Amino acid sequence: GIGGNPSPETGAADEWLTPRRFALILGLLIVATFPGVLLGSTTFVIRDFGMFGYPLAYFHRQSFWRGELPLWNPFSNGGLPFLAQWNTLTLYPFSLIYLLLPLTWSLPFFCLAHLFWGGLGMYFLAYRWTGQRWAAGLAGLIFAFNGLTLNALMWPNVVATLGWLPWVVWLGQRAWREGGKAVVWAALAGAMQMLAAGPEAILLTWVILIALACGDWVRREGPRSRIPLRFFALALLITVVCAAQLLPFLELLAHSQRDRGYSSASHDWSMPFWGWANFLVPLFRTTPSAQGVFYQIGQYWTSSYYAGIGTLLFVAVALRRVRDWRVWVLAGLLLLGLVMALGDGALLYRGLCFCFPGIGFLRYPVKFVILVMAVAPLLAASGFTVLAGRTRRAGRFEFAAALLILFLIGAIVALDWKSGPSEEAWRVTWQNGLSRAVFLVLVLLVTAGLLTSAGRRRILFGCFLLMLFWLDFVTHAPTQNPGAKPSIYEPGWARAQLKLNPEPRLGGARAMLLPAALGFLRYNPMAGLEETYLRNRLAMRANCNLLDDLPQIDGFFSLTPREIGRVTALPYDYPDRAFPVLLDFLGVAQATIPGNTLEWAARPSAMPLVTAGQQPVFADDRTALEAFGQTNTDLRQVVFLPLEARGSITATQQTSARVLQARFANQSVSIQTEAPAASLVVISQTYYPAWRAYLDGQPTKIWRANYAFQVLEVPAGRHQIRMVYEDKKLLAGAVISILGLLACAALWWRGHRSPPT
């Protein structure tokens, strides 16, 4: 064990913080932090919550109440897979929270519930390691309220993934040590995290598991010969149980824009070289947004990764006082996360990216701070435990460490005074640094009081210590999650306000926010949070269009089919070019006026989304893509087909071919055509392998047209075409997942009948 042997009176006080009591304290602190959200008077809206998380949850919920599984989103980017995105939480069981309850309240509650769940899981994990309940309580509080976790509330999928992280580590270690039913529990926890779909947090969770499994194997913690087998069985079982989600995701990933060069071509967003200073003075070199949220200069993925000033002190104590191999493993992981977060500023990151190009899929190197926030609570708990078990309650090292931290805070404040961007920025920095210094002194004093007390006084000091840590977190920066009135999410509000004519609608026409208008939104924010979001809704920015069922050619998704991603990015990659051919073919009937900010104007030249009779032109992909930028191309008359279609297509141009009817639903299209001879029917919808076409009830092939869209051939006469999104990867994955659940049941039954070994 890490700690010592306390006296009977001290031991009784140390056992006071039972799981139930900690859960009650943690729940009350969450309520105290977000009272308006839990009472329903306000809701989250900042950044990706309002632009990404809430619209996706709304679309999911609408599909759920129609009795559909949301496989395809036809309102964004010309259409793209929805369930296969993975981070849409479509197959995550606890999505039922916001599918069944009022969305403006239940989605924030969903996020806060996982905040609670993560803190509780860290409590159990830390208690298993330390055997000290106050240390476990500190670890749970640090994990639940650190700056990164609070920032993650704007991503429902990420905060859900983080909420399962400590459970997977705790149960995973039990699985390879004990086997039997422990493997089943670990597999279920791992499957829940996998379905929650925060890829970076999942990857780093397994980095921790691999490090611990290797440590157990080397140290012979448990049956050495069975550790690798049980670890592999656990990983395999989780993969099999989640196959229904993973197979569609891997299919989309294979067809997506995320190739090896994607990360280097995107915004870096690494931790700045001075970013470690933000662990001591969290507002050092940060700037406030128009809504008052502070962001670090150089990266904007997270508004904070502050781990707590008391956490640093206890981590230092653990590294100095604890003689346990797990502490050194965690220390190595913490250092790895700190260095890797620097991105290209660290040779290690560049070297690993060269050796393992897949690391680039993380996109933003700063995400490696997830690893820091995962292990720091455990190190802090170990440090506190060794203090609680010492005969001499404090020593020179503890006071020297506190003085060093105070000195570093002063040095950081002085540095900002000499080289900060402005006097106002320095004022924010020194006030923030002074507050952290005060909290550090209070933590030291309360810890000393706790360790020199017994009975009720020890319990009282323990509660004070938890309260100090919580206050440190909730005051380290202005609110990271400002609230707004739930009415901002009223469905159909923007449609009613805009009154566009013709009105963009599914299967009829689309809208487009021009690059100039998008730039205006980015660089001219409004001070009011609600006003800013409502303006974004009127502009159909990112995924706000989903709240109004308004189709547009843009969107904000992690994965986009490669070809449609390149096509819809053309107007934004080349903002000085008009691309009328592309906009016409995409059916853009409404677009913002160039140079006139956010006013909309009709485009009478927009084509219907289904046309027929074009002349086939067989060309390579480059030629087809470049055609969208050529003003002499008329896609009403020609359609570009891949070279491999030359031997299969017999249709020629038929100017008298007609589309009699075209009806679009979320994941199906019904078309009626009439032509005097064999003709081509072109659909301005994203080409994707899961789409199937049936001509008069018989299967027919869908070809890729105009680089990224759909075309099929129909014979002479009148015909009925039905196109359906049929995800065979999902069906195969569902069968495998059922087998995985049956395997879990078999392992449970077997473990129930025989004791673990």
N, C-alpha and C positions, 0 to 999 in steps of 0.2 A: 504494500500500500504506500501511498504518497505521504499521508499524514502520520501522526503519532497516536498515543493512547491517552485520551482525555480522562479527567476525573469523572466519577459518576454524575456529579451535579452538572458539570460542563457537558458531558455526553448527553444528558437529558435535554439540555437547552439546544444542543446542536441537532437533535432529532426533531425539534419542534416544526421545522419547515418541511412538513410532509408534502407529497405531491398534490394533495387536495388544497392545502393551504397556499402552496406556491401558485397553483392554477387560479385560485381566487384572487391572490394579490396581482398576478399578471393580468387577469381579466379586468380588474378594477383600474389598473394603470392604463390599459388600452382604452377603456371607457373615458378616463380622465383626459387622455390625449386627444381623442376624437369624439367628444360628446355629441356634437351636432350631426356628424355622419351617422352614428348609431341610433340617434333619435329620429333621423329622417329629415331634419330641417335643412341640411346641406348634403352635398355629394362631392366626390372627387371629380376633377376636371383637368388638372394641370397636364400639359404636354400629351404624352402617349395615352393616358387614360381616356381623355376625351376624343382624341384623334384616331386611336387604334383600338384600345381594349373595349371601350363601351360600344362603338359601332359594330364590332365583330360579335360581341355578346348579343346585341340587339338582333343582328341578322340570324344568328344561331337560334335565338328564342323564337323569332317569327317562323322559322322553318320547323322548329319543334312543335309549335301549336298548330301547324298545318299538317302534322304527321309525317314530315319529311326528315331524313337525315341530310344535313347540308353538305352535299358533295361538291357543289359548283357555285361560284359567285359570279353572276352574269352582269353585275353592275360596275365592275372595276376592270381596267386594263383590257377591255375587249372580252372579258371573261377569263377566269382562272380558277384552279382547284381551291376548295375551301378546307375540307376535312384534311386533305393531304398536307396542308401548311404545317400541321402538327401543333403550332402555338395558338391555334384557335380553340383548344380545349374541347373539341367536339366529342371525343370519347372519354374524357375525364369524368369519372362517376360523380364527383362533387360539383360539377357544373349544374346539377339539378337544383342547387341552391338558388341560382339566379334564373334558371329556366322556369321555376315554379312560383317564385315570389316576385313582387314588383321590382323591376330592374334597377331603377334609380337608387333604391335602398339596398337591394340584395347583392349587387356587384361589389360595391364598397365593403359590405359585410363579408362577402366571400374573401376579399383580400385581407381584411382584419382578422378573420377566423384563421387564416393560414399564418398570419403573424403570431397569433396565440399558439397555434399548433407547433410552429417552429421553436418558439421559446420553451414550450413544455417538453418537446423532444430533446432539446439541448440540456434541459434539467436532468432527464433520465440518463443521457449519455455521460454527462459530467459526474453524476452521482455514481454511476458504474465504475468510473475511472478513479474517483477520489474517495468515495465513501463518506463525503462530508456534505451535508444538505445545504448549508449556507453557501458553500462554494458552488454547488449545483445551481442554487437559485441565482447567484451572480452570473453564472454562465448563461442560464436561460434568459436573463434580463438583457445581457449584453447582445446576445444573438437576436433578440426580438426588436431591440430599439436602436441598434447602431445605425449610423447614417445611411449605409448602403441598403439595409433592409427597409428602412422608412422610405427611401427613394424608390425601391422596387414596388411599392404600393401602386404605382401608376401602370404597372404591367401585371395583370391578373395571373398570367401564366408563369412569370418569373417568381412572384412572391409565393405562388403555390409550390413551385419547384424548391425554393429555399425552405419552405415550411416542412418539406419532407426530408431535407438533407440530413439533419441530425438523427432522425429515425432510421434512415438507411445505414448510416455509419454504425449506430448502436446495434441494430438488429443484424447487420451484416457481419460484424465481428462475432456476435453470438453464433451466427449460422456456421461459420467455418470452425469454430471452437467446439460447438455442441452437436451440430447436425440435427437430424430428425425434424421435429416441429419448428425449431428455430430457423431452419432453412425456408420453410413455408412463410413464416412471418416476415422474414427479410425479403423474400421474393415479392410478397404482396406490397410491402412498403416501397421496394424498388420499382415495381410496376406502377404504383400511384405516382411516384416522382417522374417516371418516364412518360406517362400519359399527360402529366402537367406541362411538360414540354418547354423547359428552359434549357436548351442544349448545353450552354456553357456551364451552368450550375451542375447539370448531370455529369458532364465530363469531369469537372473538378471534384465532384463527390467520389467518382471512381478512382481518381488519382489518390485521394485520401485512403480509400479502401485498399488499393494495391499496396500503398506504403505500409499500412497496418498489417495486412496479410503477410507481406514479406518479413516484417518485424516479428510477427508471431512465429513464423516458420523458422527464422534464425534463432529466436530465443526459446524455441520449443514450448510456446504457450499453447497448449492443446495438443491433440494427436498430430504430430508433424507430418506423417505420411498422408493424412486425410485433408490437410488444409488446402493444398492446390486443387484436389478433386472437388471438395465442397465449394470452393470459390468459383471454379469453372461451372459447376452445376447451378450455383446461384445466378451467375451472369446469364447462362443459357436459359434458365427458367424464366427470368425477367424478360428476356428477348422474345421468348415464345409466347408468353402471356400478352405481350404488347404488339404482337405481329399485326393485328388488325390496324394499328396506327402506323407502325414502322414501314410496312411494305408500301402503302400509298405514298408515304413521305419519301422513301428512297426512290420511288418512281419519279416523283416530282423533282427531287434533287438532281437526278440524272438528266432531266430535261430543263433544268433551271439555269439562271444566269450565274450561279455560284461555281465558277471554275477556279483553277488554281490562281489566276491573276485577279480574282474578284477583290480580295482583301487589299492588295497593293494599289488597286485602282480606286478604292473607296477612301473616305476620310479616315485618317489614322486614329485620332482620339486616343492617344496614349496618355499615361500619367506623365506630367511634366517632370523634368529632372529634379526640380525642387519639391515635387509633390509629396514626398515623405513628411515635409513640414506640416502638412494639413492634418496629420495624426495628432499633432500637439496644439496647433492653432488652426482650427478647421476653416476659418474665413480668410486665411492668408492667401493673398493674390486671387481673390474671387471677385466677381462683379455681379451686381443684382440685375435680374431681368426686369422688364416693365411691370411684372406682377409681384416683384419683391423676392423671388427665389434666387439665391446666390449660386453661381456656377463657377467652377474652377477655370481659370484662363488656360486654354489649351485643350480641354476636353469637356464635352457636354453630355456624356452618356449618363453620368450620375451627378447629382447635386452635392453629394457628400459620401465619404467613406470613413467618417470619423468613428473610431472604435471605443472612445471613452478614455479620459485622462487617467482614471483609476485603473483601467485595463492595462495601460502601459506599465504602471508600477507593479502590478501583480505578475505580468508577463516577465518583467525583469527579475522579480523574486524567484519565479519558477526556473528561469534559466540559470540562476546562481545557486539556488538551494536544493532543487529537486534532482535526485539521482535515479531517474527512471527513463528507460529507453524510449518510451512513448513521447516524453517531453522533447527529446532530441529529434525525433521524427517530425513532430509538429513544428518545432523550431525550423527545421529544414524546409518544410512545406511553406511556412510563413515567409521565410526569406525568398523562396522560389517565387511566391506570389508577388512579393514586393518588387523583385527584379524584373520579372516578366511583364508586370504592368507598365514598366517604362518603355516597352515596345522597342523600336529601333534604336532608342537611346541606350540600350543594353546589348552588349555583344551576345549574351546568352540567348536573348529572344531571336536575334538574327541568325544565330547558329542553329537553333532548334527549328526555325522556319525553313532553313535551307535543307536540314536533314529530314524534317517531317512537314512537307508543304500543307498537310491537312490542318495544321494549326491556324492557317490563314482563314479558315471558316469561322473563327471566333470574331473576325473582323476588327473589333476594337480591343487592343491589348489591355486597356484599363480594366477590362472584365476579369482579369486575373486577381483583382482585389477580392473577388468572391472567395478565393482560397484563403486569403488573409482573414476575412470575417468569419470563416468556418472554423479555423483553428485557434484564433485569438481567445475566444471564450473558454476553451478547454485549457489553454496555457494559463489564463488568469485564474481559473478555478484551481489549477495545480499549485500556483503560487500562493493563493489564499489558504489552501489546505495545509501546506507545509508550515505556514506561519501559525495556524491554529494548533498544530501538533507540536510546536516547539516549546521547550521548557522556558527558555528566555524568549519573551514575546516579541521582541524586536531587537535588531542589531544594527551595527554601523552601516551595513550594506543597504538596508531599507531606507535609512535617512539619507545616505549618500545618493541613492538612486533618485529619491524625491528631489533632493537639491539639484541634481544633474538635470532632471526634467524641467525644474523651474528655471534653471540657467538657460536651457535650450529655448524655452518659451520666450524669455527675455531677449535672447539673441535673434530669434525670428522676428519679434516685434521691432527690434532695432534695425534689422535688415530692411524691413518694409518702410521704416521711417526714412532710411537713406536712399532707397531705390524704388519705393512704391510708386504706383501710377498717379496717385493724387493724395491730397491731404485728407479728403473724405475717406478714401480707402484705408489710409493709415489709422484714422480714428476708429474705423470698424475693426481693424486688426488688433490694435492695442486693447480695446475694450473686450474683444473676444479672447485674447490671450490672458488678460487679467482675470476674466471669469473662469477660464480653465485652471489657472493657478490657484484661485480660491477653492475650486472644487477639489483639486489635488490635495491641498492642505486639509480640507474637511474630511476627505476619504482617509487620509493618514490618521487623523485624530480619532474618527469614529472606529476605524479598524483597530487602533490601539485600545480604545474603550471596550470593544467587543471581545478582544483577545484576553483582556485582563479582568473580565467580568464573568459571572456565572448566574445561573438561574434566570429570573425574569429580566434582569438588567442585560444579560447577554442577548436575550431574544429581542429586547427593545433596541439595542445597538445594531443587531442584525437587520431589523426592519429599517432603521435609519440609513444603514449602508445601502440597502436596495433602493431606498427613496433617493439617496444622493446620486446614485448611478443613473436612475431614471431622469432626474432633474438635469443632470449633465447632458444627457442625450436630447431631451426635448428643448433645451435652451442653447444648444451649440450653434444653431443657425436659425434664422427666421423660418417659419413653417415651410417644410418641403412639400406639403400637400394642401395648399389652400383650397377651401371649399367654395361651392357656388350653389345657387338654388337648383333644385332638381328639375325645375321647369325648363331649363336650357336644353334638356334632352327630349322635349316634346316631339313625338313623331310627326312628320309632315309639316313642321313649322316653316322650314325654309321654302318648301314647295309653295305653300300658301303665300308667303311674303314675296317671292320672286315673280309669280304669275307669268312665267315664260310662255311665249307663243311663237312657234310650236313648243310644246312642253316635252322635255326629254322623258321617255318612258321605255320600259323594257320591250325590246323588239322593234321600237319605233324610231327613236333618235337618241343621240348622246350629247353630252355637254363637255366643254373643255375650258379649263382655267389656263389662260395663256401664260408663257414664261414671265412677262412683265408684271402681270397681276400676282403671280406666285412670289416674285421677288419683292413686290410691294408688301405683301403679307409678312414675309420673313423679316424685312428690315424696317418696318413701320409698325411695331406692336403697340397695342393700346394698353393703358394703365389698368383698366378694369378687366378683371378676369372673365366675368360673364359677357361683357361686351366683345371681348376678343374672341371668345368661343362662338358667339352668335355670328360674328362677322365671318369666321371660318366656315360656319355652316352655310351662310349665304354664298360663299365662294366655292362650296363643295370641295374644300381642301382635304387632302389625304383620304380618309374613309368616312368623312362626315356625310357624304352622299347616301350612305346606306340607311341613315335615319329617315330619309325622305324618298327612298326607292327611286333615286335619280341616277340613271346610268351616265358614266363619264369615262374618259379614256385614260385617266390616271388612277393612282391608288397607292397605298402604303402597306406593302406586304414583304415579308422576309424572302419569299421565293416567288419568282415569276417565270413562267415558261420562257426559255431563252429568246426565241424569235419574237414573240409579242413584246417582251421587255425591250428589245432593241428598237422595235417599230414605234412603240408609244413614247420612247425616250427621245426620238429624233427631234421633235419641236423644242424640247428642253435642252438637249445637247447643242443645238444650233438655233439659239433664240432669235437670230437676225434673219432667219429664213421663214417663209410663210407656210410651206408644205400644203398647198391647197388640195393636191391630189390625195394625199394621205387623209386629211380631215374630211374630204368628201366621201372617200371610201369607208371611213369609220362611222359615217352617219352623224357627224358633228353638226347638229342643227342650231346649237347655241354655243357661243364663245364670248369671253370677255373682250371688250373693245381695246385694241392696242393703244397703249399710252393713256388710257382713260380709267386707270385703276380697276375697280370692281364692277363696272357696269356691263350688262350682258346685251348681246345683239344677235339677231337671227342670222343664220347662214342658209339661204334658200337653195344653194347648190348641193346640199348634203344628199347623198344617195340613200336609198332604202337599204336595210341590212341584208336583204336577200334579193339578188338579181339573177338574171338568166340570159343565156344566149351569147356570151362573150366568145371572142376568138381565142383559142388556146395559144400561148406562146411558151415554148419550152426553154427554160433558161436556168443558169446556176443561181445560187442564193444571192450572190453579190449583185448580179444584174437585177434580180427581183427587188432587193432592198433599195437599190439606187433609183429604181423607177419612181418611188414615192417622192423623190426630190426633183423630178423632171416635169416641168409644166406642160410639155407636149404629150404626156401620157394620159390616156383616157381609159380608166378602169371600167367604164360603162361598156367599152367596146372590146377590151382585151383582158385576159387573165393570165398571170404568170404561173406556170406549173413546173415542178422539178423535172430534171432531165430524165429520171427513171420512169416517169409517167408516159413518155413518148410512145412506147409500144402498147399501151393499154387504153389510151384515149382515142376514140374514133370521131368524137363530135367536132364540128366546125362551127363557125359563127352563124347564129340563127337570130337575126334581128327581130323576128316575129315571135320568139319564145317569150312566154309571159309567166309571171308569178301571180297566181290567182289569189293566194292567201298565205300568210306567214304569221304564225302565232308562237310566241316565245313564253316559256315558263322558266323557272329557276334552273332546271336541269334537263329540259327537253325543248325541242323545236318541232312544230308541225307545219309542213309546207305543201301547198298544192300548186302544181305547175301544168302548163300546156305548151306544146311546141310541135311544129310540123315535122321535125326530124330530131335525131339525137342532139342533145344540147347539154351545156354545162350550167349548173346551178351554183352560184357563188354565195357563201354565207360570211358576212363580216363578223366572225366570231373566232376566238383563239383556237388554233389547231392544237389538239391534245389527244394522245392515244386512247384515252378512256372513252371518247365519244364513238358511238356506233350509229350507223344509218340503216334504215329499212325502207326499201322502195316497194310500195304496194305489199308490205309485209315481209319482203325477202331481203336478207342482208345485202348491202352494197358497200363498196369501199369509199371512204372519205380520203381525198388527197389534200396535201398541203398546197394552198393557193396564195399567191401574192406574198410569198415568204412566210407568213405567219397565220394564215386564215384557212378556211375550209372550202372545199369544192367537191361536187360529185356529179357524175354523168347520169342523165336520164334519157330513155329512148323516146321516140316520137309518141305523141298522144298526150292524154291527161293522166297525171300520176299523183299519188299521195306519198309524201316523204315524211318519215318520222325519225328524228334524231334524238338519241337518248344518251345521257351520261351513265355508263355502266362501268364501274370501277371493279374490274376482276381482281386486282391486287387486294382490294378491301375484302372481297369475298374469300379469297384464299387465306388472307390474314386472319379473318374471323374464324375459319375452321381451325387454323393453327392455334389461335388464342384459346378456343374451347378445349383443345387437346392439352394446352398448357395448364388451364384451370383444373382439368381432370387429373393431370400429373400432380398438381399441388394437393388435391384432395387425397390422392393415393399416398403421397408422402406424409400427409397429416395423419392418415389412418395408420400407416406403418410406424410413425413416430409415437403415436398414442399407445400403440401396443408394446413398443419396446423402449426402454430408457435411453436417453442420449449418451453418446460415448465421446 
